[in-house]
Amino acid sequence: MRLVVFDVDGTLVDSQHLIVAAQGVAFAELGLPAPERRIALSVVGLSLPQAFRRLVGEDGPVAELSEAYKLAYNRLRLDPDHEEPLFPGMADLLDRLHANPGVMLGIATGKSRRGVDRLIEHYGWEGRFVTTQTADDAPSKPDPAMLHQAMREAGTGPDGTVMIGDTTYDIGMAVAAGVAPIGVAWGYHAPGSLLRAGAVTVVENTAALEPLLGLA
């Protein structure tokens, strides 16, 4: 069987508006100027401490920003203006993958366990993923620990595993784990960056993923 592991933010769901808004609130609460949108989205995929270290440096208020961000994120997600919709075609793709007896599904994300559980409940994905790796379970991407744990839980090896993500952190994690990395062009890092990081290819839409996964 093949294990297909998905990143979440920027790959499965379009969370950019919520992420940028929550960052803005967190920085404002600490009296700091918020990063511009491009910079804010460049750290998506990292765990919160790693992300804020990139934004304010090792000596900045990393812990305070992380906590303020979590509170803002949980508050803002209740606002319809900050919905996290699935990217086009993703719901159908997950349905088809789940129905394929030769495929197991997994998640590897910088989100918290709480955030992933909430997302799974919201979209009715209970029982769909054989493994879910979060920022609470392993070091931040691009460390390969999430994929190592996912493969152990699924009973697969690198040759039977694919990682699908939108950032160089996803691709770097897959390369470090010896797993085939596939980039998606609709997320938060440019396709050229994904290819330079080691992606075997970058797809423009969900339909292009299916031939790569043996479904078409």
Phi and psi in degrees as a GROMACS rama.xvg file:
@    title "Ramachandran Plot"
@    xaxis  label "Phi"
@    yaxis  label "Psi"
@TYPE xy
-103.993  135.322  ARG-2
-97.6053  121.895  LEU-3
-109.923  112.361  VAL-4
-104.754  129.634  VAL-5
-110.358  138.277  PHE-6
-70.8294  166.442  ASP-7
-105.765  -73.2862  VAL-8
-67.5323  121.997  ASP-9
88.9715  -8.50551  GLY-10
-119.383  -57.8651  THR-11
-87.4969  -45.4477  LEU-12
-122.524  148.047  VAL-13
-94.3285  91.9964  ASP-14
-106.274  14.0903  SER-15
-61.5062  -41.4843  GLN-16
-65.6944  -40.1479  HIS-17
-68.0829  -42.2469  LEU-18
-63.4743  -47.2079  ILE-19
-64.5914  -41.7853  VAL-20
-64.7827  -42.5066  ALA-21
-66.8693  -38.8937  ALA-22
-61.1195  -43.1322  GLN-23
-59.5082  -42.9042  GLY-24
-64.1027  -45.136  VAL-25
-60.785  -46.4029  ALA-26
-65.3593  -40.2881  PHE-27
-63.7247  -39.8823  ALA-28
-64.1857  -25.4964  GLU-29
-99.7139  9.34211  LEU-30
69.5897  28.9451  GLY-31
-115.102  148.572  LEU-32
-70.8209  134.301  PRO-33
-73.7866  147.036  ALA-34
-67.5164  152.953  PRO-35
-64.3581  159.9  GLU-36
-54.1839  -44.3795  ARG-37
-60.2966  -42.7333  ARG-38
-69.2794  -40.6808  ILE-39
-57.814  -42.1623  ALA-40
-80.068  -17.3822  LEU-41
-67.1626  -21.0353  SER-42
-98.9858  1.50864  VAL-43
-61.6788  133.68  VAL-44
112.17  -26.3789  GLY-45
-81.9903  158.166  LEU-46
-65.1294  159.13  SER-47
-57.4378  -47.4348  LEU-48
-59.4822  -42.5702  PRO-49
-63.7465  -41.6093  GLN-50
-62.0075  -47.032  ALA-51
-73.7252  -26.1862  PHE-52
-62.643  -39.1198  ARG-53
-64.0944  -33.2983  ARG-54
-85.0837  -34.1317  LEU-55
-124.002  -1.36483  VAL-56
87.3245  164.36  GLY-57
-60.4742  -31.8788  GLU-58
-91.7756  2.1729  ASP-59
-80.1576  175.642  GLY-60
-78.586  65.5448  PRO-61
-63.994  -48.547  VAL-62
-64.0381  -41.2054  ALA-63
-66.2379  -41.8549  GLU-64
-65.4503  -40.0561  LEU-65
-61.0602  -44.4673  SER-66
-68.4873  -43.5412  GLU-67
-63.2606  -37.8691  ALA-68
-63.9703  -46.2466  TYR-69
-59.3979  -43.7173  LYS-70
-65.0037  -42.8401  LEU-71
-65.237  -42.8893  ALA-72
-59.9923  -47.335  TYR-73
-65.4094  -30.4596  ASN-74
-77.1637  -45.058  ARG-75
-70.8295  -28.8761  LEU-76
-64.1197  -17.5725  ARG-77
-79.5972  -12.031  LEU-78
-84.3984  124.203  ASP-79
-55.8198  -25.0724  PRO-80
-70.1387  -12.3743  ASP-81
-119.57  36.1623  HIS-82
-64.1709  150.218  GLU-83
-107.697  83.7537  GLU-84
-75.9412  154.151  PRO-85
-70.6625  147.991  LEU-86
-68.8432  152.688  PHE-87
-52.9814  131.502  PRO-88
83.247  -9.21582  GLY-89
-69.8792  -38.9233  MET-90
-60.4418  -46.7819  ALA-91
-65.154  -39.7052  ASP-92
-61.9439  -44.855  LEU-93
-64.2792  -37.138  LEU-94
-60.5227  -45.7086  ASP-95
-68.5183  -39.892  ARG-96
-64.3906  -42.755  LEU-97
-62.978  -33.6878  HIS-98
-79.2397  -13.1211  ALA-99
-81.7132  118.622  ASN-100
-67.1603  -12.3817  PRO-101
-96.0059  6.11661  GLY-102
-125.035  136.109  VAL-103
-113.801  145.587  MET-104
-108.387  144.62  LEU-105
-141.965  166.263  GLY-106
-128.075  139.029  ILE-107
-137.729  113.21  ALA-108
-144.33  156.104  THR-109
-81.254  -3.68357  GLY-110
-65.9787  161.354  LYS-111
-76.5143  163.595  SER-112
-59.0328  -41.0122  ARG-113
-60.6318  -43.2966  ARG-114
-65.1289  -38.9138  GLY-115
-68.0179  -43.9425  VAL-116
-60.9768  -39.3983  ASP-117
-65.0574  -41.4913  ARG-118
-65.0286  -43.8396  LEU-119
-61.3807  -41.7284  ILE-120
-65.9037  -42.4342  GLU-121
-61.0712  -40.6121  HIS-122
-96.6454  5.65193  TYR-123
67.8131  37.6408  GLY-124
-97.0695  15.2787  TRP-125
-56.5259  130.589  GLU-126
81.1526  0.0977382  GLY-127
-84.2159  -34.0586  ARG-128
-104.747  126.333  PHE-129
-77.3695  -18.8308  VAL-130
-149.41  136.672  THR-131
-132.237  115.229  THR-132
-107.752  130.295  GLN-133
-127.94  177.893  THR-134
-64.1333  -19.0431  ALA-135
-82.5673  -10.9423  ASP-136
-106.301  -16.6162  ASP-137
-160.76  166.732  ALA-138
-60.1898  159.059  PRO-139
-63.4982  148.738  SER-140
-55.152  147.403  LYS-141
-90.3876  15.0901  PRO-142
-55.8163  138.165  ASP-143
-80.9891  2.23016  PRO-144
-57.2012  -40.1474  ALA-145
-58.0163  -45.1354  MET-146
-71.4883  -35.6328  LEU-147
-60.9141  -43.8644  HIS-148
-67.1616  -40.0966  GLN-149
-61.5454  -42.8639  ALA-150
-67.1903  -37.8612  MET-151
-62.5437  -44.6841  ARG-152
-66.3962  -35.6964  GLU-153
-86.8091  -15.5366  ALA-154
76.2911  30.4645  GLY-155
-119.106  170.27  THR-156
-117.507  179.765  GLY-157
-56.6084  -36.8656  PRO-158
-66.603  -21.8858  ASP-159
-107.246  20.1367  GLY-160
-129.522  141.713  THR-161
-127.887  137.822  VAL-162
-111.793  128.334  MET-163
-117.021  121.596  ILE-164
-156.311  170.793  GLY-165
-111.249  -2.31824  ASP-166
-123.482  162.436  THR-167
-65.7412  -21.7882  THR-168
-68.2954  -39.8208  TYR-169
-63.495  -46.5566  ASP-170
-65.869  -44.0597  ILE-171
-61.5476  -38.6184  GLY-172
-61.7639  -45.6269  MET-173
-63.7989  -44.4131  ALA-174
-59.4088  -44.3863  VAL-175
-65.0895  -28.7209  ALA-176
-90.2621  -4.53986  ALA-177
76.2269  22.214  GLY-178
-102.619  145.929  VAL-179
-66.4677  121.018  ALA-180
-99.3406  129.015  PRO-181
-117.823  125.867  ILE-182
-94.2127  153.886  GLY-183
-117.478  142.052  VAL-184
-87.7842  -4.98854  ALA-185
-96.2568  6.72635  TRP-186
-97.7188  -142.113  GLY-187
-106.412  -4.46377  TYR-188
-120.293  146.911  HIS-189
-68.1825  146.204  ALA-190
-52.9453  -40.9207  PRO-191
-60.6481  -38.2825  GLY-192
-65.0066  -38.7672  SER-193
-64.8839  -42.0594  LEU-194
-66.5064  -41.1185  LEU-195
-65.8526  -28.6071  ARG-196
-76.7082  -14.398  ALA-197
123.038  5.97318  GLY-198
-60.2773  136.921  ALA-199
-71.8006  -26.5059  VAL-200
-165.433  165.144  THR-201
-127.366  123.631  VAL-202
-96.7141  148.654  VAL-203
-89.0349  -20.9185  GLU-204
-154.914  169.354  ASN-205
-66.246  -30.5408  THR-206
-61.5527  -32.9427  ALA-207
-71.1359  -16.183  ALA-208
-73.5808  -32.8459  LEU-209
-60.6296  -45.3802  GLU-210
-60.9215  -32.2575  PRO-211
-71.361  -21.2938  LEU-212
-104.573  10.3955  LEU-213
76.5226  24.3685  GLY-214
-104.492  -9.24553  LEU-215
